[in-house]
Structure formats: structure tokens, C-alpha cells
């Protein structure tokens, strides 16, 4: 089921990249048996929300970016944003260098740096095109940040 949700939310093939059939995957469930969180040895892949959408973890963002599509649902920020985004502070439109044009507000996105890789994951506050057009405001509400792999 989580593979299907991943494919629906991020595109065909993304579900298999996020939740491969082989390898270690631990799944926590709610008291009713509904999937809640998926973890791999590298960290949290995603949380399955009550709205039926996945909330990416840093490991899930790495998988999407490195194993599926480098540009899908990604926002690229400049050098000045790196320490702030890694510290789980929001990414501002002023510092966005590139953004996938299919991003809509409230989509889950991967925040990256051109040379340093995946910095964080979070929720888009603007469309991909809006992130490039706006000079002020929050582009991505950062949920989880960390060191790049």
C-alpha cells in the first residue's frame, strides 16, 4: 500500500524506490493497524499521515533524489542557506536557485545544494515557479534537516 501511495504522490516508480521489496524496512503501526512510520537502517523514510499522504524523512528524501530522479520534487538552494536549512530552519524564496516546476503548495519536497547533496526535507509553501519568482517569503517549511550523505 505504501508503494502505491508513493507512486501516486511522487510519480510512477517512486514507491518502489522509497519502499523496496528487498532490504531492511521496519514499519510501525497505529493501534488500528494502519501504517504509521517506515524506517530503514539509514533513518526514517516516511510517515503515513491521516490524510493519506506521505511525509518524507531525510532518508526518504535521499532515496528519491539519489535513486529515482535528481530533479523530481526538489528545491535547490544557494550556499547562504546551507547552515540554516541543515539546522531545520525554513528555506526562503530569495535563496532558491532551482525548483521543480511540478511542485504545488503543500507538496513534500527535498531541499538540496548543487554540490552538497540533500540538506533537508519539508513542505512547499509556494509553487515551484513561485519559489523562483518571489523575492521574499518562505519557500519550504523544513521538517527535517541534517548532514548530506
N, C-alpha and C positions, 0 to 999 in steps of 0.2 A: 504494500500500500504506500509506503514512504517513497519508493522509487517512482510510483505513478504521480504522486504529489510533486516530487522534484522535477519530473519531466514536464508537468503542466505549468509549474511556476517559472522554471528557468529555460525550458526548451527540450526538444527531443534529445535523449542521450544523457542529460544532466542527472537524472535519477539514478542511473547505473553508476555514474562517476561518484556521486555522493554516497551511495549505499551499495557497494559492490557485493556480489554473491560470495566471493572468496575473501578471506581475511577476517580479522577480529573486529567484531562490532557488538557493543553492549547496548541494550535498549532498556530504558526504564519505562514503566507504565504507570498510569493513574490507577486509582482503586477500582475503576470500572473496566480496566484492561486496555484502555486506549493508549497508543504510544505517546510518550512524553519527550524523552531526550534520547538521542543517539550519540554514542561516544565511540571513538577509535583510540588506539594507543597514542596517537598524536594529539588528542583533545576532543572537545565537543564538536560534532559535525553539525547538528541542528537540533532545535527544539520544535516540536509539532504543536502549534498553537491551537487554541479552542476555535479559532476562525477557519481552521483547515489549511493554514499556510505555514511554511517552514520559516523559522528564524535562524539564520545562519550563525554558526560558531566559527571561530577562527580557522579550525581545521576544515570545515566545510567550504569556507572562502578559498583556502589554499587549493583544495581539490578542484573546485570549479575553475579557478584561474589557471592552475598548472596542468591539469589533466584533461580538461574539457575544451575550454575556449578562453584564450587570454583576454579577450575584449568583452565577452558577454557579461552584462550587469556589472561593469567595472567603472570606477571613477579614479582617474589618475590625478594626484596632487603633486605640487612642487616641493622643493627642499624645505621651505619655511614651515610647512605643515607637518613634516615627519615627526618631530618630538611630541607635538600636541596630539596628533591622531593616535600614535602609539600609547600615549597616556590616557586614552579613551576620552579625549575631548573632541567636540564636533569638528567636521571639515567644512570650511566656509567656501562659498561660491567664488570669492575673489582669488582663491588659490587653486582652483580646479583647472588643470591643463587639458584634460580629455574626459569625455563621458560618453558612454554607450547611448546612442540615440533612442533605443527602445525603453530606456528607464522612465518609469512614471513615478509620481509621488507615492510614497509608502511601499515601494518595491524594496526588496532586500538587495543590497549591493556590496561589492568588495572594493575597499579603498586601497589603492596601490601607489607605488612610486616607480618611475621608469627604470631605475637601477636597483632599488632595494626590495622589490617584490611586494608581497601582500603586507599591508600595515594593519588593517582593521576590517571589520565588517559592521554593517549598520543598515539603517533605514533611510532611503532617499526622501528628502523633504521637498525637492524640486524635480522637474523632469530633467532628463539628460541634456536636452537643448537649453533648458532654463539655467542649468548649472553653468553653462558656458556663456550665456548672455548676461546674467546678473553680476553685478559688482559687489553686492552686499547680501548678507543673509546666510543662513545655514543651508548647506547643500546636502550634507549627510549627518544624521544623528548617529554617532558612533556608539555601538553597543558593546563591542569587544575589540580591544587592540592588543598588540604585542609585538615581539621581535619578529622580523621576517625570517623565513627558513633559509 
